[in-house]
Amino acid sequence: NFLMNKAGVITFDKIVSFLIQIVLGIYAYTVYLFKLFVPYPTSPLYPPPASLQAWYWLVAAIAFIVLIGALAVRRNYRYVTFGMLFFTFNILLIPFASAVGDSTFINDRYTYVAYIGLFFIVAMVMQELSEKYPSSGVPIKVVAVILLAVFSALTIKYIPVWKNSETLWSHVIKKYPHRIPIAYLNRGHFFYNHNQSGRALEDFNTAIEINPHYLQAYMNRGLIYLKVNDFENALKDYNSILDLMRPYDTSGNVLNPAVSDALGNRGLIYSGMGQYEKALNDLDLAVKLNPANPVNYLNRAFVYHKLGRIGEARADVLAAEKMGAAADPVSRELLKR
């Protein structure tokens, strides 16, 4: 049996794209400000808008004016300047966090630290009003308690959404159907890990419909096809993956060693279809790109065995065992010959 791998030039378009990202970023900044006071229907992720509307520029201008205003009052209201700068600098980190993980437009969980700056401003304003107008102390406290109760109730109501990956990503999908491919991908992961391959396959199909270049969705769907020996569909998916994710550039330099897993799995597919020479070609390149993965050595040993190249098969089994892999009974038999 086989083992599965887990899987320059500045142009006008780039400049326009960069400017759009800035406007959307400032728009998101304003939304975060607004959501502090009015947490309208929440979602773990928010999809980017389909197009850049004119009013986004207006909102971006408002955000700029608010920030400049906070800086302008730094002599008389230093706490406002400090709170806004604290919020702003922490919000500026969000694009980097998003780029590393999931591609998101607005992501509430990245604001938890940033909001400390805004809550600091609110607390200082309440304190200053109480000191300047002693009679307002009780009303301010009453308002604070009411707001705390309302926000606490909203939080408690939102807790069940985070029960598990199914409830979390189903919530996102319900709010933004066919808009956020990673929601379908992650829910598909949950279904697959809970032996619901059929439902997982549906979610991976939808993720690919939304984003036809979604590598991880192709990989996951291909693994499902491979698991049920649907080699024809699995081969289509892994061909798509390797079309999108080339191992070499035109100079022959390695672009992405991670493509080794995709090549290894396509090698599995070719072998399952009895096309051992094609399987060997893929597994050879998979080993070359990632020589530290014992899975590909064991799979290549099986292919060598089928091609009658017993000595090379034995060498691959030994290499895999030196890496700490446990050879299956068929592979161990090769060591006795």
C-alpha positions as CSV (number, residue, x, y, z in Angstrom):
1,N,0.0,0.0,0.0
2,F,1.1,3.6,-0.7
3,L,1.5,6.4,1.8
4,M,0.0,9.8,1.2
5,N,2.0,13.0,1.6
6,K,0.4,15.9,3.6
7,A,0.3,18.1,1.7
8,G,10.2,42.5,-10.2
9,V,9.0,44.8,-12.7
10,I,6.7,47.6,-11.5
11,T,3.7,48.0,-13.9
12,F,0.8,50.3,-14.0
13,D,-1.5,47.5,-12.9
14,K,0.6,46.9,-9.8
15,I,0.5,50.6,-8.9
16,V,-3.3,50.7,-9.2
17,S,-3.6,47.5,-7.2
18,F,-1.4,49.0,-4.5
19,L,-3.5,52.2,-4.3
20,I,-6.6,50.1,-4.1
21,Q,-5.2,48.1,-1.3
22,I,-4.3,51.4,0.6
23,V,-7.9,52.7,0.2
24,L,-9.4,49.4,1.3
25,G,-7.0,49.3,4.2
26,I,-8.1,52.7,5.4
27,Y,-11.7,51.8,4.8
28,A,-11.1,48.7,7.0
29,Y,-9.5,50.9,9.6
30,T,-12.7,53.0,9.8
31,V,-14.9,49.9,10.0
32,Y,-12.8,48.8,13.0
33,L,-13.4,52.2,14.7
34,F,-17.1,51.9,14.0
35,K,-17.4,48.3,15.2
36,L,-16.1,49.3,18.6
37,F,-19.3,51.1,19.3
38,V,-21.7,49.3,17.0
39,P,-20.7,45.6,16.7
40,Y,-23.0,44.9,13.8
41,P,-23.5,41.2,12.7
42,T,-20.2,39.6,13.3
43,S,-18.2,37.0,11.4
44,P,-14.8,35.4,11.9
45,L,-13.9,36.6,8.3
46,Y,-15.2,39.2,6.0
47,P,-14.8,39.0,2.2
48,P,-13.3,41.9,0.3
49,P,-15.7,44.0,-1.7
50,A,-16.3,43.0,-5.3
51,S,-15.4,46.5,-6.5
52,L,-14.0,49.7,-5.2
53,Q,-17.0,52.0,-4.5
54,A,-16.7,55.8,-4.6
55,W,-17.9,56.1,-1.0
56,Y,-14.9,54.0,0.2
57,W,-12.8,57.1,-0.7
58,L,-15.1,59.2,1.5
59,V,-14.8,56.8,4.4
60,A,-11.0,56.7,4.0
61,A,-11.0,60.5,4.1
62,I,-13.0,60.5,7.3
63,A,-10.5,58.1,8.9
64,F,-7.7,60.3,7.9
65,I,-9.4,63.4,9.4
66,V,-10.1,61.5,12.7
67,L,-6.4,60.5,13.0
68,I,-5.2,64.0,12.2
69,G,-7.7,65.4,14.8
70,A,-6.3,63.0,17.4
71,L,-2.8,64.3,16.7
72,A,-4.0,67.9,16.8
73,V,-5.3,67.7,20.3
74,R,-2.2,66.2,21.7
75,R,-1.4,69.2,24.0
76,N,-4.8,69.3,25.8
77,Y,-5.9,65.6,25.4
78,R,-2.8,63.5,25.4
79,Y,-4.8,60.4,26.2
80,V,-6.8,60.8,22.9
81,T,-3.5,61.0,20.9
82,F,-2.0,58.1,22.8
83,G,-5.1,55.9,22.4
84,M,-5.5,56.6,18.7
85,L,-1.8,56.0,18.0
86,F,-1.9,52.8,20.0
87,F,-4.9,51.6,18.0
88,T,-3.5,52.7,14.7
89,F,0.0,51.1,15.0
90,N,-1.6,47.8,16.1
91,I,-4.1,47.9,13.2
92,L,-1.2,48.5,10.8
93,L,0.1,45.0,11.7
94,I,-3.1,43.3,10.5
95,P,-2.2,43.2,6.7
96,F,1.1,41.4,7.6
97,A,-0.7,38.9,9.8
98,S,-3.3,38.3,7.0
99,A,-0.7,37.9,4.4
100,V,1.0,35.1,6.4
101,G,-2.1,33.2,7.0
102,D,-5.5,33.7,5.5
103,S,-6.3,36.4,2.9
104,T,-8.9,38.5,4.6
105,F,-10.4,41.9,4.2
106,I,-11.5,42.5,7.8
107,N,-10.6,40.1,10.7
108,D,-12.0,40.9,14.1
109,R,-9.6,38.7,16.1
110,Y,-6.6,40.8,15.1
111,T,-8.1,43.9,16.9
112,Y,-8.2,42.6,20.4
113,V,-5.0,44.3,21.4
114,A,-5.6,47.4,19.2
115,Y,-8.9,48.1,20.9
116,I,-7.1,48.7,24.2
117,G,-6.2,52.1,22.9
118,L,-9.8,53.0,22.1
119,F,-11.1,51.7,25.4
120,F,-8.4,53.7,27.1
121,I,-9.8,56.9,25.5
122,V,-13.4,56.0,26.5
123,A,-12.4,55.3,30.1
124,M,-10.5,58.6,30.3
125,V,-13.4,60.6,28.8
126,M,-15.8,59.1,31.3
127,Q,-13.4,59.9,34.2
128,E,-12.9,63.5,33.0
129,L,-16.6,64.0,32.6
130,S,-17.2,62.7,36.1
131,E,-14.5,65.0,37.6
132,K,-15.7,68.1,35.7
133,Y,-19.4,67.4,36.2
134,P,-19.9,65.5,39.5
135,S,-23.6,65.2,38.9
136,S,-23.0,63.2,35.8
137,G,-21.2,60.5,37.7
138,V,-24.2,58.3,38.3
139,P,-25.6,58.5,34.8
140,I,-22.2,57.7,33.3
141,K,-21.9,54.6,35.5
142,V,-25.5,53.5,34.6
143,V,-24.7,53.9,30.9
144,A,-21.4,52.0,31.3
145,V,-23.2,49.1,33.1
146,I,-25.9,49.0,30.4
147,L,-23.3,48.9,27.7
148,L,-21.3,46.2,29.5
149,A,-24.5,44.1,29.9
150,V,-25.5,44.5,26.3
151,F,-22.0,43.6,25.0
152,S,-21.8,40.7,27.4
153,A,-25.1,39.3,26.2
154,L,-24.0,39.6,22.5
155,T,-20.7,37.8,23.4
156,I,-22.5,35.0,25.2
157,K,-24.9,34.6,22.2
158,Y,-21.9,34.4,19.9
159,I,-20.0,31.7,21.8
160,P,-21.8,28.7,20.2
161,V,-20.4,29.8,16.8
162,W,-16.9,28.9,18.1
163,K,-17.9,25.4,19.3
164,N,-15.9,23.7,16.5
165,S,-14.7,24.2,13.0
166,E,-18.1,23.1,11.5
167,T,-20.1,25.6,13.5
168,L,-17.5,28.4,12.9
169,W,-17.1,28.0,9.2
170,S,-20.8,27.2,8.6
171,H,-21.5,30.6,10.3
172,V,-19.2,32.3,7.8
173,I,-20.7,30.5,4.9
174,K,-24.3,31.3,6.0
175,K,-23.4,35.0,6.1
176,Y,-21.3,35.1,2.9
177,P,-22.3,32.1,0.7
178,H,-20.0,31.4,-2.2
179,R,-17.8,34.4,-1.2
180,I,-14.9,33.1,1.0
181,P,-13.2,30.0,-0.3
182,I,-11.1,29.4,2.8
183,A,-14.4,28.9,4.8
184,Y,-15.3,26.0,2.6
185,L,-11.8,24.6,2.7
186,N,-11.6,24.7,6.5
187,R,-15.1,23.2,6.9
188,G,-14.1,20.5,4.4
189,H,-11.1,19.7,6.6
190,F,-13.4,19.2,9.5
191,F,-15.7,16.9,7.6
192,Y,-12.7,14.9,6.2
193,N,-11.2,14.5,9.7
194,H,-14.6,13.2,10.9
195,N,-15.0,10.6,8.2
196,Q,-17.5,12.6,6.2
197,S,-15.6,12.5,2.9
198,G,-18.8,13.2,0.8
199,R,-19.5,16.5,2.6
200,A,-15.8,17.4,2.5
201,L,-15.8,16.8,-1.3
202,E,-18.7,19.1,-1.7
203,D,-16.9,21.9,0.2
204,F,-13.7,21.5,-1.7
205,N,-15.7,21.6,-5.0
206,T,-17.2,24.9,-3.9
207,A,-13.9,26.4,-2.8
208,I,-12.5,25.6,-6.3
209,E,-15.6,27.1,-8.0
210,I,-15.0,30.3,-6.1
211,N,-11.3,30.3,-6.7
212,P,-10.2,28.1,-9.6
213,H,-6.5,28.7,-8.6
214,Y,-6.9,27.5,-5.0
215,L,-4.0,25.0,-4.7
216,Q,-4.9,23.7,-1.2
217,A,-8.5,22.9,-2.3
218,Y,-7.2,20.9,-5.3
219,M,-4.7,19.0,-3.0
220,N,-7.4,18.1,-0.5
221,R,-9.9,17.1,-3.2
222,G,-7.2,15.1,-5.0
223,L,-6.4,13.2,-1.8
224,I,-10.1,12.3,-1.4
225,Y,-10.2,10.9,-4.9
226,L,-6.9,9.1,-4.3
227,K,-8.3,7.6,-1.1
228,V,-11.3,6.0,-2.9
229,N,-9.1,5.0,-5.9
230,D,-10.7,7.5,-8.3
231,F,-7.5,7.8,-10.1
232,E,-8.9,9.7,-13.1
233,N,-10.3,12.6,-11.1
234,A,-7.3,12.6,-8.8
235,L,-5.0,12.9,-11.8
236,K,-6.9,15.9,-13.1
237,D,-6.6,17.7,-9.8
238,Y,-2.8,17.0,-9.4
239,N,-2.2,18.0,-13.0
240,S,-4.0,21.3,-12.1
241,I,-1.8,21.7,-9.0
242,L,1.4,21.2,-10.9
243,D,0.3,23.6,-13.7
244,L,-0.2,26.3,-11.0
245,M,2.8,25.4,-8.9
246,R,5.9,24.8,-11.1
247,P,8.9,23.2,-9.4
248,Y,11.5,25.0,-11.6
249,D,11.9,28.4,-13.3
250,T,13.3,28.9,-16.8
251,S,16.9,28.7,-15.5
252,G,16.3,25.4,-13.8
253,N,16.3,26.8,-10.3
254,V,14.0,25.3,-7.7
255,L,11.0,27.5,-7.1
256,N,9.0,25.6,-4.5
257,P,10.3,22.5,-2.8
258,A,6.8,22.0,-1.4
259,V,5.7,20.8,-4.8
260,S,7.5,17.6,-3.9
261,D,4.3,16.4,-2.1
262,A,2.2,17.0,-5.1
263,L,4.6,15.2,-7.4
264,G,4.8,12.3,-4.9
265,N,1.0,12.0,-4.8
266,R,0.7,12.1,-8.6
267,G,3.3,9.4,-8.6
268,L,0.9,7.4,-6.4
269,I,-1.9,8.0,-8.9
270,Y,0.2,6.9,-11.9
271,S,1.2,3.8,-10.1
272,G,-2.4,3.0,-9.2
273,M,-3.2,3.3,-12.9
274,G,-0.4,0.9,-13.7
275,Q,1.7,3.6,-15.4
276,Y,4.9,2.9,-13.5
277,E,7.4,4.8,-15.7
278,K,5.4,8.0,-15.3
279,A,5.1,7.3,-11.6
280,L,8.9,6.8,-11.4
281,N,9.5,10.2,-13.2
282,D,7.3,12.0,-10.6
283,L,8.8,10.2,-7.6
284,D,12.3,10.8,-8.8
285,L,11.6,14.6,-9.0
286,A,9.8,14.5,-5.6
287,V,12.8,12.9,-4.0
288,K,15.1,15.4,-5.7
289,L,13.1,18.4,-4.4
290,N,12.7,17.0,-0.9
291,P,15.2,14.3,-0.1
292,A,14.3,14.3,3.6
293,N,10.8,12.8,3.0
294,P,10.9,9.0,3.6
295,V,7.3,8.6,2.2
296,N,8.5,9.2,-1.4
297,Y,11.4,6.7,-1.0
298,L,8.9,4.0,0.1
299,N,6.5,4.7,-2.7
300,R,9.4,4.8,-5.2
301,A,10.6,1.4,-3.8
302,F,7.2,0.0,-4.6
303,V,7.4,1.3,-8.2
304,Y,11.0,-0.1,-8.6
305,H,9.7,-3.4,-7.4
306,K,6.9,-3.4,-10.0
307,L,9.5,-2.6,-12.7
308,G,11.7,-5.4,-11.6
309,R,14.5,-3.2,-10.3
310,I,14.8,-4.9,-6.9
311,G,18.3,-3.5,-6.0
312,E,17.1,0.0,-6.3
313,A,13.9,-0.8,-4.4
314,R,15.9,-2.3,-1.6
315,A,18.1,0.9,-1.5
316,D,15.1,3.1,-1.1
317,V,13.6,1.0,1.7
318,L,16.9,1.2,3.6
319,A,17.1,5.0,3.0
320,A,13.5,5.4,4.4
321,E,14.3,3.3,7.4
322,K,17.4,5.4,8.2
323,M,15.1,8.4,8.3
324,G,13.0,6.7,10.9
325,A,10.1,5.5,8.7
326,A,8.5,2.1,9.4
327,A,8.4,0.0,6.2
328,D,5.3,-2.0,5.5
329,P,5.6,-5.8,5.2
330,V,5.8,-5.7,1.4
331,S,8.7,-3.3,1.6
332,R,10.5,-5.3,4.3
333,E,10.4,-8.3,2.1
334,L,12.6,-6.5,-0.4
335,L,15.3,-6.3,2.3
336,K,15.4,-10.1,2.5
337,R,16.2,-10.6,-1.2
